[in-house]
Amino acid sequence: MSGCSGDESLSAYGGAGESWTLKELNQTAFETPATLNLTTPGEISGQAPCNSYRAQQTAPYPWFEVKALVTTRKACPVLEQERAYLSALQSMSEAEIAGDVLILRNDSGQEMIFTR
């Protein structure tokens, strides 16, 4: 499968224009809503449990690397889940899309499972 418009990132390999919802973080159900959007080539964005975020993601598929992450800064009662989500997202190094499932993982054995 080839990327489109020179984009070799996750967006070009089945994720373009999609919004993904986190279902599991490290084999544990993630009960607080959090999304990952692949709407712009070379970027990710979404809604963490409290705040919206945006970052660069230009690593060629299947690699995944979050750079220059910025978030809004609202306080909320689930800030611990927010920290866990954003920390995990920034630590991921590999991506796999299989149908309606997006899996992010790293060399430490951590894993994030999203669905469309």
N, C-alpha and C positions, 0 to 999 in steps of 0.2 A: 504494500500500500504506500502511496507517495503522499507527501504533504502538499498543501495547496499554497500558492503565492509565496513560496520560499519559507513558509512556516514549517519547521520540523518538530515543533513542540507537541505536547499532549493535545492541544486544541485541534491540530490537523489530523489526528489519528483516532477519530471517533468521538471526540469530546466537544467539538465546536458547537457553539450555540446552546450548550446544555447546562442545566442547573442540577447539581448533585447534592443529595442530603446525606449527612453522616448518620450511619446506622450503628457502627461498632468502632470502638477505639481500643486496640490491644485486647481483642476477644471479649470485650465487655460492651453491652448495649449502651449507646449514648442517648440518653433520654431527653436532653435539652436540644432544641432545634439549632442546627448549624448547616450552612450551605457552602458549596464551592461552585463558582460559575466560571465557565470557559467560553466567554462570549467574545473576547478580543484576542486575536493571535498574540502570543508572547506575554499575556497577562492573565492573572486569576483575580477574582473578586468574590465577595460573598458576604454572608451574615454569620458572624460568630454568635455564640449565645447572647452576647450583649451588644456588640458593636459591629458595624460594617467594616470591611477591610478590602485592601487592594494590594497587589504585589506583582512583580515581574516573574515570569516563568518561561524562560527561553531555552532550557536544556532540551536537546533532541530526544524524542521518544525512543526508548522507554524510560529515559532518565527524567528526574523531577527535581527541581531546585528552586526554592522560594528566595527571591532577592528583593530588597527595598520594601519590606512589608510596612504598610501604614494602616492605622485603624482610627476610627472615631474614638472618643474617650468618655463614653457614658458610664456611670456607675449603675450597677444592678445587683440583684441578690444572687446571681449565679456567676460571679466573677471567677471563682475557682474553676468552673467548667470552661469558661472562656480561656483562661490561662492554659489549661490542659489541651484544648483544641488548637490554639495558635502555636503552642510549643511543639506539639506533635506535627502539625502541618509543616513547620519550618525544618523539622528534622528528617522529613521524608526524602528519599533519594531515587525511588523507582516507582513507575506507574504501570498499571495494566487495566485495559478496558475490555470487558467480556460482556457483550450484550448490554444489559441495563445495570451493570455493576462496574464501579471504578474502585480499584484497590491501589492504595499508596502504601509503600513499605520502605524500611531502611535496613541497613546491615546489622543493626542491633536487635532485629526481630520484631520491632514495633510495626503495627499495621493499622490503617484506617480503611474502613469499608463504607463506600457511598453507594446510593442507588439513585436512578433518575427520578 
